[in-house]
């Protein structure tokens, strides 16, 4: 029995299977870029380089598994249970979003290290402000894009799961969940700045724990995703 690509029935006709091949290639390319960055960071010293190395290592695991999961989805054209196909696709989509955002975070962290290593001058201070502004735009822009794309995919997922009759309350909660990310990002940023002010020496070492939590959280998510997908396939 063919599943006709498990296309969404909400009018878009978007198929999780048809798009999985391109997403698998994208995750693979990002993983290759991250691997190159890991090799370069092995030769660098410093707190931020070490933290970025840990983040890139976790991101490499996430994107590597994600490329495999999307590749698995492309082979489910004969699976008659579209709910299972979409559940695996949603797991892979979440990993791709988290991996892509982690890439931008690592790049911004390295940009901050580059500014700190420059000479103390008016030109360096100007570059510091420009790169800091650029980093904020990069992170906020990628976060907004990831939120919107995952929100649209989640609504299509609910449409498939409930055969086009998803409860309106559930749809509203799903849409409102995208509003949680900006306040959380603001709270984390404010907490980091507070720790920098009250730290004993004001150095970045006093605020390393949020970076450690993010790295291990990302790695845990990257490992849990394939386990959940394997359970759904079984």
N, C-alpha and C positions, 0 to 999 in steps of 0.2 A: 504494500500500500504506500503510495507516494504522498508526501505531506504538502506538496505544492510550494516547497520552500519555507513553510511556516510563516507566511507573510502576515503582517498585522492587519486586522480587519477594521481599523478605525478610519479608513479612507486613504491612508498613505500608501498601503500596500508594501511597506518596507519589510524586507526579509532579513532575519538575523543570520541565516545561513549564507545568503548571497554576499553579504557584507563581511563575513568572517574572514575570507581569504585576504582581503586588503588590510583588515585589522591585524591579522597574523603577521603580514609583512611589515607593517608599521612597528609592531612590538619588537620584531626581530631586528629591524634597523636601529631602533632606540637602544636595544640591548647591546648591539655592536658598538654604538657610540659610547655607551657607558663603560664597556670593557676597555676601550681605548683610553678613556679618562682615568680608569683605575690604574692602568699601566703607567700613565704619566704621574699620577699622585704617589706612586710607590717611591719615586725619586725626590719627593718634596718633603719638607719638614715644617712643623708648626701645628698649633692646636686646630686651626680651621681646616688645614689640609687633612689632618687625621680624622676630623669629624666628617668632612666631605667624602673621604675614602670609605668610611663606614656606611654613610648614606648611599653612595654609589654601589657598594657591594650588595646592600639589601635591595636596591632598585634593580640591579642586574638579575637577581634571583626572581623578583616579581615579573619583570618583563620577559625573561626566558620561559618561565612557566606559562605566562599569558600567551605568548606566541604559540606554544604547544596546545593550549586550550582552544584558542581560536581555530587552529588547524583541525582539532578534533570535531569542532562544530561543523566544519565544512563537509565532514563525512557522514553527517546525520540526515542526509536528504531522504532516506527511506525510513527514518524513525517516525512512526505514526503518532507518537506522543509529543505534540508541539510544546506542551508545558515543560517537559523535560529539556527539550532543545533550547527553549528560551531561558530556562533557569541556568543552564550551563553558559549560555551566551551572556547573561547578566553578570555572572561571576567573572567571566573574562573581561567584560566591559568595565566593571569596577576596578579590576587590577590594572587595566590599561590607563584609566583615569588617574589612579593613585601613582602609577609609575611615571606617567608624563608630568604630573605635578612635582614629584620628587626630583625629576631631572632639572626642572626650572629652579627648584629650591637649592639644589647642589650648585648649579651655575651661579646663582646669586650669592651663595656663601663664598665661592671662590673669587667672585668679583670684589667682595668685601675684603678678603685677604690680600688681593692685589693692591687695593687702595692703601691698606695698612702698611704694606711694604714699600710704598713710595716715599720719597723725601718729604719732609715737613716744609711746605712752602705754600704760597698763595695759589699757585697752579695746582698743587696736589689737593688742597682743600676744595678748589672748584671742581676738580675731577671727582672728588669724594661725593660731593653733593649731587653731581650729575649721575654718577653710577648708582647712588642710593635711590634716586628718583626712578631711574631706569629699572632697578631691581623691584621696586614696589609695583610699577606698572606691569612688569613681566609676571610677577606672582599673582597679583589681583586679576589680571587679564586671563591667565591660564586657569585660575580657580573659577572665575565666572564662566568661562567656556566649558570646563569640565562639568560644572554643576548643571548647566543648561542641557548639555548633551546627555548626561546621565538621567536627567529629569524626563527628557523626551523618550529615552529608551525605557525608562521605568513605566511610563504611561502606556507605551506599546506593550510592555510585558504584562501589565494588569489587564489590558484589553484581550490578550491571548488567553491568560489564565481564567478569566471570567467570561470568555466567549462574547466579548463586546458589551457585557452588562456589569461592569465593575461598579461597586458601591460608590456613590458620589462622595461620601465621607472619606473613604480610603483615597480617592483621587485628590481630595483637598489636602489631606495629611501629607501625601506624597509630594504635592506641589509646594506645600509650606516647609517641607524638610530642607529645601534648597536655601531657605532664609536662615537656617541655623549656622551655616558655614561662616558667613561674614562676622557675626558676633563672636564666634569661637576664635576666629583669627585675630580679632581685635583684642580679646581677653588674653590670648597667648602673647601677643606683642606687648601689651601693657604689663603683663607679669614679667616678661623678660627684661623690660626696661626697669621695672621696680627692683628686681634682683640685682641688676647692674649697679643701681644707686646704693642699695643697702649692703652690697657685698663688702667683704673685708678689704679687698684691694681694688675693686672696681674692674677687674679683668674679666675676660670672657670665660675663664675657668669657673667662675662662680655661677655661671648660667649654663653650664654644659648639660645639665640633666634634662632639660626639655628636648635637646637634640638627641640624647640617648634614648629617651622615651619614644620619640618619633621614629628613630631608626629601627628599634626593636619592634615597635608596633607595625611598621611597614613590612618587616621581615615576617612577622607572625601572620599578617594578612596574606602575604605571598605564599606561605606554606599552607594556610587553611583553605585557600581557594581551590587548588588542585585536589585536596582531600575531599572537599565538598562536592566537586564535580565528579570525582570517581565514585562517591557514594550515590549520586544521582544516576549515573550510568548503570550502576549495579542494581 
